[in-house]
Amino acid sequence: MATPARAFRGGIDGVLLVAVLLVAVNLRAPLTALPPVVSDVAADLHLTAAAAGLLTGIPVLCFALATPAVAGILGRSSLRTAIGVALLLVLAGTLLRSADLSGVAGPVAAGTFAGTVLLGLGITTANLAVPMIAQRDFPGHVGTVTGLYTAAINVGTVATTALTAPLADAVGWRWALASWGVLAVVALVWWLRAVPREAAGRAARARAGSPSGTTTSPGERDLGAPAEDPALATAAAEGVTGTDPTAARERHVLATPFTWWLCAMFALQSSSFYALTAWLPLILEDLAGIPRSASGGAASLFQGFAILGGLAVPLATRRLSMRTTFVVVAVLWLALPVGLLVAPGAWVVWASAAGVAQAANFVVIFTLVAQRFPTVRQGRQASATVQSVGYCFAAAAPTAAGALQTATGTWTTPVAVVLGGLLAMTAIGAVLTGAPRPRAS
């Protein structure tokens, strides 16, 4: 049962909120830890640039392919257990990715790739579970919690992007990557202490004289039990499967051209983001002449300014149209590839501008989903479709960028391809954010 010491102003359970934010720190940090040391990893494991790109692409592919199965599991298990398992997978994947199994069995890179798969599955599980917690346990504060959750994700990416290379210089890349497992340990310990087991939660309510059917405050809701709101569990499953007998009365989102244009827009957005996330430290070394030890810190600007980007769109759209807001975002996004090709010496400006834009454009895309698909069912289906398709393409982007660099011997070609993709995304977005169109019925 919640105590005054747990609650913030407005009734937000502070202990549970901290637990959610600690989980969020782990949701991209293990992925952005790799790029600053990817050249060391590739040299040690004898990987080509394309193969090294898979170490970033595999988790993104998990986002796309494992989401339907994970959503079905979440509908049948407790959120406490789901988050616990997700953090254990992240921890196990972080350690296995860094382990030297060359003398045990299999190819020298087998453990690294196996650990990467575990990371992808763990992050996919938490990606779906944490928004369910925000919706169920912070009613009236979903926007606030979602904003803090997004900021926490970017705090993790900034930390690992900036600090992994210096750590690797001191202890080697394996220990540098493995050391970030401490984030998962801290989050797991706090989570298990903050969220009671199912039996403990029921006992607490019984001691307080609360009937099992009585509505509880946000801090008292039992995360140890399976999702108590059947609609919420159904929402998670339907959001990725699109299966519901009553959906026959509505036009399915897959029959709406707007959905597929959104898929294309998000595919280009996420492919550009993950291609640059995977290789930006090396790109800055090659094109801007930044020393390897400093390239990770330099690339962290791209992640750090994303904290501002997520907050900028809601503020901008109060005064500007969605199209005008998007055009500004697109210009900032394009600044990075154009700047690196034309004036790489000003990389600080280009990386910072694109950092704001890459997060802001994510908000633009999913604001369009909410605006153009007015029913809850259609919104879930459209969001899941856009993410599944987009992440399928994004999963291949790091590998494709690495292969282009190998074939040409320079990072200029991959950056030019990213520029082309962002130009296409800008054209699509300018149309989609234009005059209102008939909404899906």
C-alpha positions as CSV (number, residue, x, y, z in Angstrom):
1,M,0.0,0.0,0.0
2,A,1.3,3.4,-0.9
3,T,2.6,5.6,1.9
4,P,3.0,9.4,2.0
5,A,6.8,8.9,1.5
6,R,6.1,7.2,-1.8
7,A,3.8,9.8,-3.3
8,F,4.8,13.0,-5.2
9,R,2.4,15.9,-5.7
10,G,-0.6,15.0,-7.8
11,G,-0.7,11.4,-6.4
12,I,2.2,10.0,-8.5
13,D,3.8,7.0,-6.8
14,G,7.4,8.2,-6.6
15,V,9.0,4.8,-5.9
16,L,7.2,3.2,-8.9
17,L,8.1,6.2,-11.1
18,V,11.8,5.9,-10.3
19,A,11.5,2.1,-11.0
20,V,10.0,2.9,-14.4
21,L,12.7,5.5,-15.2
22,L,15.5,3.1,-14.2
23,V,14.0,0.5,-16.6
24,A,13.8,3.1,-19.3
25,V,17.6,3.9,-19.0
26,N,18.3,0.4,-20.2
27,L,16.1,0.4,-23.3
28,R,18.6,1.9,-25.7
29,A,21.8,2.3,-23.7
30,P,23.2,-1.2,-24.5
31,L,22.7,-0.5,-28.2
32,T,24.4,2.9,-28.3
33,A,27.3,1.6,-26.2
34,L,28.5,-0.4,-29.2
35,P,29.2,2.2,-32.0
36,P,32.1,4.0,-30.1
37,V,34.0,0.7,-30.0
38,V,32.7,-1.1,-33.0
39,S,36.0,-0.8,-34.8
40,D,37.7,-2.6,-31.9
41,V,35.0,-5.2,-31.8
42,A,35.2,-5.8,-35.6
43,A,39.0,-6.1,-35.5
44,D,39.0,-8.5,-32.5
45,L,36.2,-10.7,-33.9
46,H,37.4,-10.5,-37.6
47,L,34.1,-9.0,-38.8
48,T,33.5,-7.0,-41.9
49,A,31.8,-3.6,-41.6
50,A,28.6,-5.2,-42.9
51,A,28.8,-8.0,-40.3
52,A,29.5,-5.5,-37.5
53,G,26.4,-3.6,-38.6
54,L,24.3,-6.6,-37.7
55,L,25.2,-6.1,-34.0
56,T,23.1,-2.9,-34.2
57,G,20.6,-4.3,-36.7
58,I,19.6,-7.5,-34.9
59,P,17.9,-5.8,-31.9
60,V,16.0,-3.6,-34.2
61,L,14.8,-6.6,-36.1
62,C,13.7,-8.1,-32.8
63,F,11.5,-5.0,-32.3
64,A,9.8,-5.7,-35.6
65,L,9.4,-9.5,-35.5
66,A,9.0,-10.3,-31.8
67,T,6.4,-7.7,-31.0
68,P,3.3,-9.8,-31.8
69,A,4.5,-12.8,-29.7
70,V,5.6,-10.6,-26.8
71,A,2.3,-8.7,-26.8
72,G,0.4,-12.0,-26.5
73,I,2.6,-13.1,-23.6
74,L,2.1,-9.8,-21.8
75,G,-1.7,-10.4,-21.9
76,R,-1.2,-13.6,-19.9
77,S,1.5,-12.6,-17.4
78,S,2.1,-10.0,-14.7
79,L,3.8,-6.8,-15.6
80,R,6.1,-7.3,-12.6
81,T,7.3,-10.6,-14.0
82,A,7.5,-9.2,-17.6
83,I,9.7,-6.3,-16.6
84,G,11.9,-8.6,-14.4
85,V,12.4,-11.0,-17.2
86,A,13.1,-8.2,-19.7
87,L,15.9,-6.8,-17.4
88,L,17.3,-10.3,-16.9
89,L,17.5,-10.7,-20.7
90,V,19.2,-7.3,-21.1
91,L,21.7,-8.2,-18.4
92,A,22.4,-11.7,-19.8
93,G,22.7,-10.2,-23.3
94,T,25.1,-7.5,-22.2
95,L,27.4,-10.0,-20.5
96,L,27.2,-12.7,-23.2
97,R,27.9,-10.1,-25.9
98,S,31.1,-9.1,-24.1
99,A,32.2,-12.6,-23.2
100,D,35.2,-14.3,-24.9
101,L,33.9,-17.7,-25.8
102,S,36.6,-18.5,-28.4
103,G,38.1,-21.3,-26.4
104,V,34.7,-22.8,-25.5
105,A,32.8,-23.6,-28.7
106,G,31.7,-22.3,-32.0
107,P,32.8,-19.3,-34.0
108,V,34.7,-16.5,-32.3
109,A,31.7,-14.1,-32.6
110,A,29.0,-16.6,-31.7
111,G,28.6,-15.3,-28.1
112,T,28.5,-11.7,-29.3
113,F,25.7,-12.3,-31.7
114,A,23.8,-14.6,-29.3
115,G,24.0,-11.9,-26.6
116,T,22.8,-9.3,-29.1
117,V,19.6,-11.4,-29.7
118,L,19.0,-11.6,-26.0
119,L,19.3,-7.8,-25.8
120,G,16.8,-7.4,-28.6
121,L,14.2,-9.7,-26.9
122,G,14.6,-8.0,-23.5
123,I,14.3,-4.5,-24.9
124,T,11.3,-5.5,-27.0
125,T,9.5,-6.9,-23.9
126,A,10.1,-3.7,-21.9
127,N,9.2,-1.5,-24.9
128,L,5.7,-2.9,-24.7
129,A,5.3,-3.4,-21.0
130,V,6.4,0.1,-19.8
131,P,3.7,2.0,-21.7
132,M,1.1,-0.4,-20.3
133,I,2.3,0.5,-16.8
134,A,2.1,4.2,-17.6
135,Q,-1.4,3.8,-18.8
136,R,-2.6,1.6,-15.9
137,D,-0.7,2.9,-12.9
138,F,-0.4,6.6,-13.6
139,P,-3.9,7.6,-14.7
140,G,-4.1,11.3,-15.3
141,H,-0.3,11.6,-15.6
142,V,0.3,9.5,-18.7
143,G,1.7,12.4,-20.7
144,T,4.1,13.4,-17.9
145,V,5.3,9.9,-17.2
146,T,5.8,9.2,-21.0
147,G,7.8,12.4,-21.3
148,L,10.0,11.5,-18.4
149,Y,10.3,7.9,-19.7
150,T,11.5,9.2,-23.1
151,A,14.0,11.5,-21.5
152,A,15.4,8.6,-19.3
153,I,15.9,6.6,-22.5
154,N,18.0,9.4,-24.0
155,V,19.9,9.9,-20.7
156,G,21.1,6.2,-21.0
157,T,22.1,6.6,-24.7
158,V,24.1,9.8,-23.9
159,A,25.9,8.1,-21.1
160,T,26.9,5.0,-23.0
161,T,27.8,6.9,-26.2
162,A,30.0,9.3,-24.4
163,L,31.8,7.0,-21.9
164,T,32.2,3.6,-23.6
165,A,35.3,4.6,-25.7
166,P,37.2,6.1,-22.7
167,L,36.3,2.9,-20.7
168,A,37.5,0.8,-23.5
169,D,40.9,2.6,-23.6
170,A,41.3,1.8,-19.9
171,V,40.0,-1.8,-19.7
172,G,39.3,-3.0,-23.3
173,W,36.1,-3.2,-25.2
174,R,34.7,-6.4,-23.6
175,W,34.8,-5.0,-20.1
176,A,33.7,-1.6,-21.3
177,L,30.5,-3.1,-22.8
178,A,30.0,-5.5,-19.9
179,S,30.2,-2.7,-17.4
180,W,26.9,-1.2,-18.5
181,G,25.2,-4.3,-17.2
182,V,25.3,-2.5,-13.8
183,L,22.4,-0.3,-15.2
184,A,20.2,-3.5,-15.6
185,V,21.2,-4.7,-12.1
186,V,20.3,-1.4,-10.4
187,A,17.0,-1.3,-12.3
188,L,16.1,-4.9,-11.5
189,V,16.9,-4.6,-7.8
190,W,14.8,-1.4,-7.5
191,W,12.0,-2.9,-9.6
192,L,11.7,-6.0,-7.5
193,R,11.7,-4.0,-4.3
194,A,9.3,-1.3,-5.6
195,V,6.7,-3.7,-7.0
196,P,5.2,-6.3,-4.6
197,R,4.5,-9.8,-5.5
198,E,0.9,-10.8,-6.3
199,A,0.4,-12.4,-2.9
200,A,2.1,-9.6,-1.1
201,G,-0.1,-7.0,-2.8
202,R,-3.3,-8.8,-2.0
203,A,-2.2,-9.3,1.6
204,A,-1.5,-5.6,1.9
205,R,-5.0,-4.8,0.7
206,A,-6.5,-7.3,3.1
207,R,-4.6,-5.7,6.1
208,A,-5.9,-2.4,5.0
209,G,-9.4,-3.7,5.0
210,S,-9.8,-3.1,1.2
211,P,-12.1,-5.6,-0.6
212,S,-10.4,-7.2,-3.5
213,G,-12.7,-5.4,-5.9
214,T,-12.1,-1.9,-4.5
215,T,-10.4,0.6,-6.7
216,T,-6.9,1.4,-5.5
217,S,-4.7,4.4,-5.8
218,P,-1.9,4.4,-8.4
219,G,0.7,3.4,-5.8
220,E,-1.5,0.5,-4.6
221,R,-2.2,-1.1,-7.9
222,D,-0.9,-4.7,-8.0
223,L,1.7,-5.0,-10.8
224,G,2.4,-8.5,-9.5
225,A,-0.9,-9.7,-10.9
226,P,-1.7,-10.4,-14.5
227,A,-3.1,-7.3,-16.2
228,E,-6.3,-6.7,-14.2
229,D,-7.9,-4.6,-16.8
230,P,-8.9,-7.0,-19.6
231,A,-9.3,-4.1,-22.0
232,L,-5.6,-3.2,-21.5
233,A,-4.4,-6.7,-22.0
234,T,-6.6,-7.0,-25.1
235,A,-5.3,-3.6,-26.3
236,A,-1.7,-4.8,-26.2
237,A,-2.5,-8.0,-28.2
238,E,-4.9,-6.3,-30.7
239,G,-2.4,-3.4,-31.2
240,V,0.0,-5.8,-32.9
241,T,-2.2,-8.5,-34.3
242,G,-5.2,-6.4,-35.4
243,T,-7.5,-9.3,-34.5
244,D,-11.0,-8.4,-33.0
245,P,-14.3,-9.6,-34.3
246,T,-15.8,-6.2,-34.0
247,A,-13.1,-4.7,-36.2
248,A,-15.2,-5.9,-39.2
249,R,-17.4,-2.8,-38.8
250,E,-14.4,-0.5,-39.4
251,R,-12.2,-0.1,-42.4
252,H,-9.0,-1.9,-41.5
253,V,-5.9,0.3,-41.4
254,L,-4.1,-1.9,-43.9
255,A,-6.7,-0.9,-46.5
256,T,-5.9,2.8,-46.0
257,P,-3.2,4.3,-48.2
258,F,-2.3,6.8,-45.5
259,T,-1.0,3.9,-43.4
260,W,1.4,2.7,-46.0
261,W,2.7,6.2,-46.6
262,L,3.3,6.5,-42.8
263,C,5.1,3.2,-43.0
264,A,7.4,4.6,-45.7
265,M,8.0,7.8,-43.7
266,F,8.9,5.9,-40.5
267,A,11.0,3.4,-42.4
268,L,13.1,6.2,-43.8
269,Q,13.2,8.0,-40.5
270,S,14.3,4.9,-38.4
271,S,16.7,3.6,-41.1
272,S,18.5,6.9,-41.1
273,F,18.6,7.0,-37.3
274,Y,20.0,3.6,-36.9
275,A,22.5,3.8,-39.7
276,L,23.9,7.0,-38.1
277,T,23.6,5.7,-34.6
278,A,25.7,2.6,-35.5
279,W,28.4,4.4,-37.4
280,L,28.5,8.1,-36.4
281,P,31.6,7.8,-34.2
282,L,33.5,6.3,-37.2
283,I,31.9,8.8,-39.6
284,L,33.1,11.7,-37.5
285,E,36.6,10.2,-37.4
286,D,36.7,9.8,-41.1
287,L,35.0,13.0,-42.3
288,A,35.7,15.4,-39.4
289,G,39.1,14.1,-38.3
290,I,38.0,13.6,-34.7
291,P,40.2,11.3,-32.6
292,R,38.8,7.8,-31.8
293,S,38.9,8.4,-28.1
294,A,36.7,11.6,-28.5
295,S,34.4,10.4,-31.3
296,G,32.0,8.7,-28.9
297,G,31.6,11.8,-26.9
298,A,31.1,13.8,-30.1
299,A,28.4,11.4,-31.3
300,S,26.6,11.7,-28.0
301,L,25.4,15.1,-29.0
302,F,23.2,13.3,-31.6
303,Q,21.6,11.4,-28.7
304,G,21.6,14.1,-26.0
305,F,19.8,16.7,-28.0
306,A,17.0,14.2,-28.6
307,I,15.8,15.0,-25.1
308,L,14.8,18.4,-26.3
309,G,13.3,17.1,-29.5
310,G,10.7,15.0,-27.8
311,L,9.4,18.0,-25.9
312,A,9.6,20.5,-28.8
313,V,6.9,19.2,-31.1
314,P,4.0,19.6,-28.6
315,L,5.1,23.2,-27.8
316,A,5.6,24.1,-31.5
317,T,2.2,22.8,-32.7
318,R,0.5,25.2,-30.3
319,R,1.6,28.1,-32.5
320,L,2.5,26.4,-35.8
321,S,0.7,24.0,-38.2
322,M,1.8,20.4,-38.3
323,R,3.2,20.9,-41.8
324,T,5.3,24.0,-40.7
325,T,6.5,22.1,-37.7
326,F,7.5,19.2,-39.8
327,V,9.4,21.3,-42.3
328,V,11.5,22.9,-39.6
329,V,12.2,19.4,-38.2
330,A,13.1,18.1,-41.6
331,V,15.5,21.0,-42.2
332,L,17.3,20.2,-38.9
333,W,17.4,16.5,-39.8
334,L,18.9,17.2,-43.2
335,A,21.6,19.4,-41.6
336,L,23.6,16.4,-40.4
337,P,24.3,14.6,-43.7
338,V,24.5,17.8,-45.7
339,G,26.8,19.4,-43.2
340,L,29.1,16.3,-43.0
341,L,29.5,16.3,-46.7
342,V,29.9,20.1,-47.2
343,A,31.3,21.5,-44.0
344,P,32.4,18.6,-41.6
345,G,34.3,21.0,-39.4
346,A,31.0,22.3,-38.0
347,W,29.9,18.8,-36.9
348,V,28.9,20.1,-33.5
349,V,26.1,22.2,-35.1
350,W,25.0,19.5,-37.5
351,A,24.9,16.7,-34.8
352,S,23.1,18.9,-32.3
353,A,20.5,20.0,-34.8
354,A,19.9,16.5,-36.1
355,G,19.7,15.2,-32.5
356,V,16.7,17.5,-31.9
357,A,15.2,16.6,-35.2
358,Q,15.4,12.8,-35.0
359,A,13.4,12.7,-31.8
360,A,11.0,15.4,-32.9
361,N,10.2,13.6,-36.1
362,F,9.3,10.4,-34.2
363,V,6.7,12.5,-32.3
364,V,5.4,14.0,-35.5
365,I,4.9,10.6,-37.1
366,F,3.0,9.1,-34.2
367,T,1.0,12.3,-33.7
368,L,-0.2,11.8,-37.3
369,V,-1.2,8.2,-36.3
370,A,-3.3,9.6,-33.5
371,Q,-4.9,12.3,-35.6
372,R,-5.7,10.3,-38.7
373,F,-7.0,7.1,-37.0
374,P,-9.6,8.3,-34.5
375,T,-10.7,5.1,-32.8
376,V,-8.6,3.3,-30.2
377,R,-8.6,0.1,-32.2
378,Q,-7.4,1.7,-35.4
379,G,-4.8,3.7,-33.6
380,R,-3.3,0.6,-32.1
381,Q,-3.3,-1.2,-35.4
382,A,-1.8,1.7,-37.3
383,S,0.9,2.2,-34.7
384,A,1.9,-1.4,-34.7
385,T,1.9,-1.6,-38.5
386,V,4.0,1.5,-38.9
387,Q,6.5,0.3,-36.3
388,S,6.8,-3.3,-37.6
389,V,7.3,-2.3,-41.2
390,G,9.6,0.6,-40.2
391,Y,11.8,-1.4,-37.9
392,C,12.2,-4.2,-40.5
393,F,13.9,-1.7,-42.8
394,A,15.8,-0.1,-40.0
395,A,17.3,-3.4,-39.0
396,A,19.1,-3.7,-42.3
397,A,20.3,-0.1,-42.3
398,P,23.5,-0.5,-40.2
399,T,24.6,-3.5,-42.2
400,A,23.9,-1.8,-45.5
401,A,25.8,1.3,-44.5
402,G,28.7,-0.8,-43.4
403,A,28.7,-2.7,-46.6
404,L,28.7,0.6,-48.6
405,Q,31.7,1.8,-46.6
406,T,33.6,-1.5,-47.3
407,A,32.8,-1.3,-51.0
408,T,33.8,2.4,-51.4
409,G,36.5,2.8,-48.7
410,T,34.9,6.0,-47.4
411,W,31.9,7.0,-45.3
412,T,31.0,9.7,-47.8
413,T,28.8,7.3,-49.8
414,P,26.7,6.0,-46.8
415,V,26.2,9.6,-45.6
416,A,25.0,10.5,-49.1
417,V,22.6,7.6,-49.1
418,V,21.2,8.7,-45.8
419,L,20.7,12.2,-47.3
420,G,18.7,10.7,-50.1
421,G,16.5,8.8,-47.7
422,L,15.9,11.9,-45.6
423,L,15.0,13.9,-48.7
424,A,12.4,11.2,-49.7
425,M,11.1,11.2,-46.1
426,T,10.8,15.0,-46.3
427,A,8.7,14.8,-49.5
428,I,6.4,12.2,-48.0
429,G,6.0,14.1,-44.7
430,A,5.3,17.4,-46.4
431,V,2.3,15.7,-48.0
432,L,1.1,13.8,-45.0
433,T,1.2,16.8,-42.7
434,G,-0.7,18.9,-45.1
435,A,-4.4,19.7,-45.3
436,P,-6.7,17.4,-43.3
437,R,-7.9,14.3,-45.1
438,P,-10.9,12.1,-44.5
439,R,-10.3,10.0,-41.5
440,A,-10.5,6.3,-41.5
441,S,-14.0,5.2,-40.8
